[in-house]
Amino acid sequence: MLCALLFSLLATPVRSADTLPLLADGGKLEARAGRDTLERAFQIPTPGVWYLWLKVTLLDTSSAAIRYGFDGVPVKPPRGVIPVPAGAKSAWVHQSAHGQFFAQVNADAAGRHTLTLSLVKGRVKVEKVALTLAYLARPTVDGKSLDHSQDPGRGRAYFPVTDNTGDGFSETRAGPPLKAERTFYVDADKGDDRSDGISVASAWKTLERVNAEPLGPGDAVLLKRGCSWRGGLLPRGSGAEGRPVTLGAWGEGARPVIDGGKADAVRLENLSHWVVRDLDLTSDMTRTHSGLKVVTQVGWSDGRARKGVKPRDISVINVVSHDNGEFGILVGSDYYEGEGYDGVFIENCLVYCNGEDGIKVGGTTGRGGCNTVIRYCTAYSNMTLAGIWIESAQNGLIERCRSYNNWCYNIWVWNAINVTIRYCEAWRGIGPNLSGDEGGFDIDWSCHACTIEYCYSHHNNGMGFLLMGLGDGDYFGVPQQSRYNIVRYCVSVDDNPGIWNVETWEFGKVYNNLIATSRTGTKAAGVEGWTMNPPKSGADGGWPADSDYLNNIFLTMADSIPLVVSEYSVLQRNRFDGNLYFRGDGKGSLVEWGGFHRPLRFGKGEAVKEEPPALYASVAEFSSATGEEKNGVQGDPGLPEIFRGEYGRLPLSSLRLPANSPAARAVDRVVLSKEWLAARAKYLEDTGGGKWGIPMEPGPVTQDYWGQPIPAAGKVSIGPGEPLLR
């Protein structure tokens, strides 16, 4: 048995540095010397995910492994174990024993936090302990520290933080009162499966007993708080409208834990009218299992095809789902089979460190799902396609969620009709190589009549807002182009780029947004496409078309251009007006327009020569040459602290326009025409989303990003906010 002799610097925690990483001295971890635990306290300046690096030297020829924990809680293996390879000498290590995950911890708030390292095997000297916000950090050439040149936060350790408790998951947010007609209790400590289960004194003990019980309308199964179970819960029986089956918790203390092991922790298969609440769900990370999976299961049974039942009326409330090999929460069809779902409500859930997506609600590829509401949820470090997303569906709402450090996009929609994303914050989307798909928000291909509004994106490795379609033709009977979508009253700071509008995005409206970046070699906004598929080849293009970009602020520093409209995008009837352009370095161009960046070949081998784009150093020059921006503005909007990089969707005080800003009360309000709204409405279908509070049409804007009224008459301001009223 290992002895635990604790080396601690708790009396003098490592002070916050102005730059990354936070560094602490290490020590020896040697079982034979009785030193198998090392503890260090850090003063964490910014909440969120911090990546852990150790500079180590092996003290013998074998390999070693180190387990880590945070604030007294060990991180679940294999993610919570850092292997040290044989031959390591003053080497930086950060890969966990799970191939998808770097070693990481999550600080819920700034302040003092404690990191614990424990020896699993071997003998090792820890020379340095480092914490960094940057997913793409690398050891410096001299090996003394970490290189943060690819960090979207430019290597800063501290960012102003708002206590924005109104958004995202909260431990103190209570769910609705429990209603049940018949209740079964389960107690892992004192229960007995031979009892009837209908009282605390006669509680069942195991999940196997729950799985054996036919459940019906109005039933509830409550697991005792503070207890844990190993093995999956696969209940039987559906509820009825107004009389759901409830799976929840009773007693005092921590959420009941279900570790599914080699199964989904909770799997509702072909069931409807269910409430799942107040649970902690996990499973074996090395297998393809999920915390909660609500699916239509189809396939073969006794040689005959069987058709799944469409899940209806599913509520998931106050659930934590983490360290699953597959999804945190999946509702819909299992890998595009079945008929989708109807009616999903997910509120106040926390999903993190899952091998696939955090929260995925999806129908079949033919949009078999409808009526989804996801609100007050937090997702981080989910490692396939999203923190939170709705796909292959119609009529949905994602609001007041926080999503960060997720692989690919933090919050997005795909193959969807009428999904609104609003009042959400997304930051530090991660990925392997700054390819772009490491971003904040996304309206992806084959999306129609979707809206993103009042959202904040910042410090993503890739794009803040990706807006795209996908060429010609249909996909399971629906157009691949994305049409009649809206992005309005949103903010992007230090994304790469802030907005990227690409491929066949048609009849879109992008207006009253603030897009700002201080990163080099990028742009605030790009309206671009694929040069391999130009319009004159006879295809629809792969280029944004017939879209309006109005009343936005496009602002850059360093060597980045505020607006790039590339190649065939300039021929596709896109309109730019009322935007403000500012380049803080005072050098270079404001707009890059058209041209061909590389030779093109299409059709019957016809060649198009490469032509440089037109570069415009002023709005007046751009307007004169192109006819765009008749009401455009060039100038400093008066936001000197715009790049301080605040965390928290509100108050974002550094982004409020001063009264004397050239953006203040400078343009006409954007009005969506009756014709445009009528064309958009042709994509809509009333599936009953109104009773779930899902917006069925984009109402007129009456307030700015900060909730301040927009003038009912006269001029409005460029960007997402009016000057602060005194």
Summary of the structure (lengths in Angstrom):
residues: 726
radius of gyration: 26.9
end to end distance: 67.4
largest distance: 85.0
contacts: 2823
relative contact order: 0.07
helix: 6%
strand: 41%
